Amino acid sequence: MFDFILYRISMVWMFIFFLYFLPRTLKHWKTFLLFGIYFVLSTAFDYIAGFVPGFGLSRVENTIVQSFLTQLTVFLVCRYHDGRALFVGLTGAAYVLLGNVLGIEFHVWSGRFFTGLLIAAMTHFLVFMLLYIKLRTAFLRQLEKQGGRWLRLCIIPLLFYLSVYSIMIWPADINKHPENLLGTLFILFLMIASYTIIFSTMDNYEKLETQRSDMALMEKYAQGMREQLELMQGNEEKSAILRHDMRHYAVVLSGYLRNGEYDKIEEAMAGTVSRLEELKCETFCENVAVNSIVAHYAAEARRDKIKFDSQLDIPRVLSIDEFEFAVVLSNLLSNAVREAGADAGHPGEIRMSARRVKRQLAMEISNTYVNEIVFGEDGLPISKRGAGHGYGSRSVQAFVRKYKAVYDCQVEGNWFFVRMVVDISAQGGEQQ
């Protein structure tokens, strides 16, 4: 009976772990309903295996059934039906092992029923709080990553689970071989330490890549500002020359006018208008940060003989984080310039538009392309440039999640379209 109640307690803590560490899209009532069904089925199998004689379900077979029910429930609840769901399911099953081991051993050695259950529950709570404080943010952030690595990472919790299971239950029962307890505890503490170290390292690497990306963005921002400043300085010099020459133009035009040489007046005025046009400083929008980023990539595109057209209605002040928005634009325009310039034999083209519709900003960036574009299961392009790439796409996804923006990618003919609609009066929120 002790084991039966203990496993019910550990199952509740495993549910709590899944609620906080499992990416979910289901509403809360559906999540609790699925967990409730699993709890009832698991309880029924445990009861039959432990209290119904002659049923024929061994402890090992019951463990296999329980593992299947756990993974099935996690797959139904998880947002991702791939290796990530399997990884979280195995991790949840491994996380409750420490509390179960301590509860069982204290009960066997002391014979105290409720104290053993209390020790198990307190251990579950302490381990959960440790993982929640030290690991949850990095854990959830890493789960957003795509790729087949999650199936490989499943080996970690699976090996820990099998190692502990082999020492505790099969082929030797730990109750009959209490000398195995120390080794079991070492394995469990190693598991918790390994998770903390692995995910902290992965998260620190991600932060380092983000910092590098931010530094690259600042360089592009500064380059765009320098290009705008150089253009303004050049225009100032041309303006000074034009102001100096205007007196001579006035004298020449006055002579043409007295002599009735109107054709020459028109020709001279056309030349002056042409010189005034050269003094125009290209401004893409009112927002300084966005204008600098667009100016940088517009200059880069034109250097690569890529036609760049833009019609931007972006206000001077945005209530959303301008730097985060500039990061998104930098990543999208960088991809557009790279793809549009991939075919040296045929000049590419980039079109960019942004317009305000009430409180929304609707933006579209399109570019010609020649390389094959492969979309992932989330509908976004997958980077084929190898390790160290693809962070730009993830930063765009993070922006979309934070500001609840609408984001879409499409291919039409030889054009690739990116469309985004974001509430520019929103303040954003914490990522889940």
C-alpha positions in Angstrom: 0.0 0.0 0.0 2.9 2.4 0.7 4.3 2.1 -2.8 0.8 2.6 -4.3 0.2 5.9 -2.4 3.8 7.0 -3.0 3.4 6.6 -6.7 0.2 8.6 -6.7 2.1 11.5 -4.9 5.0 11.3 -7.4 2.5 11.4 -10.3 1.0 14.6 -9.0 4.4 16.2 -8.8 5.2 14.9 -12.3 2.0 16.6 -13.5 3.2 19.9 -11.8 6.5 19.5 -13.6 4.8 19.1 -17.0 2.6 22.1 -16.4 5.6 24.3 -15.9 8.2 22.7 -18.2 6.1 21.5 -21.1 5.3 23.9 -24.0 1.5 23.7 -24.4 -1.2 25.1 -26.7 -4.2 23.4 -25.1 -6.4 25.3 -22.7 -6.0 24.6 -19.0 -9.2 22.5 -18.7 -8.2 20.2 -21.6 -4.7 19.8 -20.1 -6.1 18.9 -16.7 -8.7 16.6 -18.3 -5.9 14.6 -20.1 -3.9 14.4 -17.0 -6.9 13.3 -15.0 -7.6 10.5 -17.5 -4.0 9.4 -17.3 -4.1 9.5 -13.5 -7.2 7.3 -13.4 -5.8 4.8 -15.9 -2.4 4.7 -14.2 -4.0 4.2 -10.8 -6.1 1.3 -12.1 -3.1 -0.5 -13.6 -1.1 0.0 -10.4 -3.9 -1.3 -8.3 -4.5 -4.4 -10.5 -0.8 -5.2 -10.6 -0.4 -4.8 -6.8 -3.7 -6.0 -5.3 -5.4 -8.3 -7.8 -3.8 -11.8 -7.5 -3.3 -13.8 -10.7 -3.7 -10.9 -13.0 -0.3 -11.7 -14.5 1.1 -8.1 -14.8 4.7 -8.1 -13.4 6.4 -5.1 -12.0 8.5 -4.7 -15.1 5.5 -5.0 -17.4 3.5 -2.5 -15.3 6.4 0.0 -15.6 6.4 -0.4 -19.4 2.6 0.3 -19.5 3.0 3.3 -17.2 5.8 4.7 -19.3 3.7 4.3 -22.4 0.7 6.1 -20.8 3.0 8.9 -19.6 4.5 9.5 -23.0 1.2 9.3 -24.8 -0.3 12.0 -22.4 2.7 14.2 -22.9 2.5 14.0 -26.7 -1.2 14.9 -26.6 -0.5 17.9 -24.4 2.8 19.2 -25.9 2.9 21.8 -28.6 5.5 19.9 -30.4 4.9 16.3 -31.5 8.5 15.3 -31.9 11.6 14.5 -29.9 10.9 17.5 -27.6 7.8 15.9 -26.2 9.6 12.6 -25.7 12.5 14.4 -23.9 10.2 16.3 -21.5 8.3 13.1 -20.8 11.4 11.1 -20.0 12.8 14.0 -17.9 9.6 14.2 -15.9 9.7 10.5 -15.2 13.4 10.7 -14.1 12.8 13.9 -12.0 10.5 12.1 -9.4 13.0 9.2 -8.9 14.9 10.9 -6.1 11.8 11.5 -3.9 10.6 8.0 -4.5 13.9 6.4 -3.5 14.2 8.4 -0.3 10.6 7.8 0.6 10.8 4.0 0.1 14.1 3.6 1.9 13.0 5.7 4.9 9.8 3.6 5.1 11.7 0.3 4.9 14.3 1.3 7.5 12.1 3.1 10.0 8.7 1.5 9.4 7.0 4.9 9.5 4.3 5.0 6.9 3.3 8.7 6.8 6.8 10.0 7.5 8.1 8.2 4.5 5.4 9.7 2.3 6.1 13.2 3.8 9.9 12.9 3.0 9.1 11.8 -0.5 6.7 14.8 -1.0 9.2 17.3 0.4 12.0 15.9 -1.8 9.8 16.3 -4.9 9.0 19.9 -3.8 12.7 20.8 -3.2 13.9 19.2 -6.5 11.0 20.9 -8.4 11.9 24.3 -6.9 15.6 23.8 -7.7 14.8 23.0 -11.3 12.2 25.8 -11.5 14.6 28.5 -10.3 17.8 27.3 -12.0 16.6 25.6 -15.1 13.1 26.5 -16.3 13.9 29.6 -18.3 16.8 28.0 -20.1 14.9 24.8 -20.5 11.9 26.4 -22.2 14.1 28.6 -24.4 16.1 25.7 -25.7 12.9 23.7 -26.4 12.0 26.3 -29.0 14.9 25.1 -31.1 14.1 22.9 -34.0 16.1 19.9 -35.3 16.6 16.3 -34.6 19.0 16.8 -31.7 16.1 16.3 -29.2 15.9 12.7 -30.1 19.6 12.3 -29.4 19.3 14.3 -26.2 16.6 11.8 -25.0 19.4 9.4 -24.3 20.3 11.5 -21.2 17.1 11.0 -19.1 16.6 7.5 -20.5 20.0 6.3 -19.4 19.6 7.9 -16.0 16.1 6.3 -15.6 17.4 2.9 -16.7 20.4 3.1 -14.4 18.4 3.9 -11.4 15.7 1.3 -12.3 18.4 -1.4 -12.7 19.8 -0.7 -9.3 16.4 -0.3 -7.5 14.1 -2.9 -9.1 15.7 -5.3 -11.6 17.6 -7.5 -11.4 18.1 -6.7 -7.7 15.5 -5.2 -5.3 17.0 -2.3 -3.4 15.0 -3.3 -0.3 16.9 -6.6 -0.3 20.2 -4.9 -1.2 20.3 -1.6 0.7 24.0 -1.2 -0.1 22.9 0.0 -3.5 21.3 3.1 -2.1 24.5 5.2 -2.0 25.1 4.5 -5.7 21.5 5.2 -6.6 21.7 8.6 -4.8 24.9 9.5 -6.5 23.3 8.7 -9.9 20.3 10.9 -9.1 22.4 13.8 -7.9 24.5 13.5 -11.0 21.4 13.6 -13.1 20.2 16.9 -11.6 23.7 18.4 -11.9 24.0 17.2 -15.5 20.7 18.8 -16.5 21.7 22.1 -14.8 25.1 22.2 -16.4 24.0 21.1 -19.9 21.1 23.6 -20.2 22.9 26.4 -18.5 25.8 25.9 -21.0 23.4 25.7 -24.0 21.6 28.9 -22.8 24.9 30.8 -22.2 26.0 29.9 -25.7 22.7 31.1 -27.0 23.1 34.4 -25.1 26.6 34.8 -26.5 25.3 34.3 -30.0 22.5 36.8 -29.3 25.1 39.3 -28.1 27.1 38.8 -31.2 24.0 39.3 -33.3 23.2 42.5 -31.4 26.8 43.8 -31.9 26.5 43.1 -35.6 23.3 45.0 -35.6 24.8 48.0 -33.9 27.6 47.9 -36.4 25.0 48.0 -39.2 23.1 50.7 -37.4 26.3 52.8 -37.0 27.3 52.1 -40.7 23.9 53.3 -41.8 24.2 56.5 -39.7 27.7 57.1 -41.1 26.4 56.7 -44.6 23.6 59.2 -43.9 26.1 61.6 -42.3 28.5 61.3 -45.2 25.7 62.0 -47.6 24.6 65.0 -45.6 28.2 66.3 -45.5 28.5 65.9 -49.2 25.2 67.6 -49.8 26.3 70.5 -47.5 29.4 71.0 -49.6 27.3 70.9 -52.8 24.9 73.4 -51.3 27.7 75.8 -50.5 28.9 75.6 -54.1 25.4 76.0 -55.4 24.8 79.0 -53.2 28.0 80.5 -54.4 27.0 79.9 -58.0 23.5 81.2 -57.7 24.6 84.9 -58.1 26.3 84.0 -61.4 23.2 82.1 -62.4 21.1 85.1 -61.7 23.3 87.4 -63.8 23.3 84.9 -66.7 19.5 84.4 -66.5 18.9 88.2 -66.4 21.0 88.5 -69.6 19.0 85.7 -71.3 15.8 87.4 -70.2 16.8 90.8 -71.6 17.7 89.2 -74.9 14.5 87.1 -75.0 16.5 83.8 -75.1 13.9 81.8 -73.3 15.1 78.4 -74.5 18.5 79.0 -72.9 16.7 80.1 -69.7 14.7 76.8 -69.7 17.9 74.9 -70.3 19.8 76.7 -67.4 16.8 76.2 -65.0 16.7 72.4 -65.9 20.4 72.1 -64.9 19.8 73.9 -61.6 16.8 71.6 -60.8 19.0 68.6 -61.6 21.7 69.9 -59.2 19.0 70.5 -56.5 17.8 66.9 -56.9 21.3 65.7 -56.2 21.1 67.4 -52.8 18.1 65.3 -51.6 19.0 63.2 -48.6 17.3 59.8 -49.0 15.0 59.3 -46.1 13.0 56.1 -45.9 10.9 56.8 -42.8 10.6 59.1 -39.8 12.0 56.6 -37.3 15.8 57.1 -36.9 16.7 53.6 -35.9 14.6 51.9 -38.6 15.8 54.5 -41.2 19.4 53.8 -40.4 19.0 50.0 -40.8 17.0 50.4 -44.1 19.6 52.9 -45.4 22.4 50.4 -44.7 20.8 47.5 -46.5 19.5 49.8 -49.3 23.1 50.9 -49.9 24.4 47.3 -49.7 21.7 46.1 -52.2 22.6 48.8 -54.7 26.3 48.1 -54.4 25.4 44.5 -55.4 23.3 45.8 -58.4 20.1 44.8 -56.6 17.1 47.1 -57.2 15.7 48.3 -53.9 12.3 49.9 -53.7 10.6 51.0 -50.4 7.5 52.8 -49.3 7.6 53.1 -45.5 5.1 54.8 -43.2 6.8 54.1 -39.8 6.3 56.8 -37.1 9.2 58.6 -35.4 8.3 57.1 -32.0 7.2 53.5 -31.4 5.8 52.2 -28.2 7.3 48.7 -28.9 11.1 48.3 -28.4 12.7 50.1 -31.3 15.9 48.1 -31.0 14.1 44.7 -31.1 12.2 45.9 -34.1 15.4 47.0 -35.7 16.9 43.6 -35.0 13.9 42.0 -36.9 14.3 44.3 -39.9 18.1 43.7 -40.0 17.6 40.0 -40.1 14.9 40.1 -42.7 16.7 42.6 -44.9 20.0 40.7 -44.5 18.3 37.5 -45.8 16.6 39.4 -48.6 19.9 41.0 -49.8 21.7 37.6 -49.7 19.0 35.8 -51.6 18.3 38.5 -54.2 22.0 38.8 -54.9 22.6 35.0 -55.2 22.4 35.0 -59.0 25.2 37.2 -60.3 24.0 36.8 -63.9 20.5 38.3 -63.2 20.1 41.4 -61.1 17.8 40.8 -58.1 15.1 43.0 -56.7 13.8 43.8 -53.2 10.6 45.5 -52.4 9.7 46.8 -48.9 6.5 48.4 -47.7 5.1 49.4 -44.3 1.8 51.2 -43.6 -0.2 52.1 -40.6 -3.7 50.8 -40.2 -5.1 52.3 -37.0 -2.8 50.9 -34.2 -1.3 48.2 -36.4 1.8 48.3 -38.6 1.5 46.1 -41.6 4.9 45.3 -43.2 5.9 43.3 -46.2 9.4 42.5 -47.5 9.7 40.6 -50.8 12.8 39.6 -52.8 13.6 37.5 -55.8 15.5 34.3 -55.2 17.1 31.4 -57.0 18.2 29.0 -54.2 15.7 26.4 -53.0 13.8 27.4 -49.9 12.9 24.7 -47.4 10.2 25.3 -44.8 10.1 23.8 -41.3 7.1 22.4 -39.5 6.4 25.9 -38.1 6.1 27.3 -41.6 9.4 29.3 -41.4 12.4 28.8 -43.7 15.2 26.5 -42.4 18.7 27.9 -42.6 20.9 25.7 -44.7 24.1 27.6 -43.9 25.2 25.2 -41.2 26.2 25.7 -37.6 26.2 29.3 -36.3 23.3 30.4 -38.5 19.6 30.4 -38.0 19.7 32.7 -35.0 18.2 35.5 -36.9 15.1 33.5 -37.6 14.8 32.6 -33.9 15.1 36.3 -32.9 12.2 37.1 -35.3 10.1 34.3 -33.7 10.9 35.7 -30.2 9.7 39.2 -31.3 6.6 37.7 -32.8 5.8 35.8 -29.6 6.5 38.8 -27.3 4.4 41.3 -29.2 1.8 38.7 -30.4 2.5 39.7 -34.0 1.1 38.0 -37.1 4.0 36.6 -39.1 3.9 34.7 -42.4 6.3 33.6 -45.1 5.3 32.6 -48.7 6.7 31.8 -52.1 5.0 33.0 -55.2 6.7 32.3 -58.5 10.3 33.5 -58.1 9.5 35.8 -55.2 9.8 35.2 -51.5 7.4 37.2 -49.3 7.6 38.0 -45.6 4.6 39.6 -44.0 4.2 40.9 -40.5 1.5 42.8 -38.6 2.3 44.1 -35.2 0.5 46.4 -32.8 2.8 49.4 -32.5 1.0 50.6 -29.5 1.6 47.4 -27.6 4.1 47.2 -24.7 4.8 43.5 -25.1 4.9 41.0 -22.4 6.9 38.3 -20.8 7.6 35.3 -22.9 6.0 32.1 -21.7 
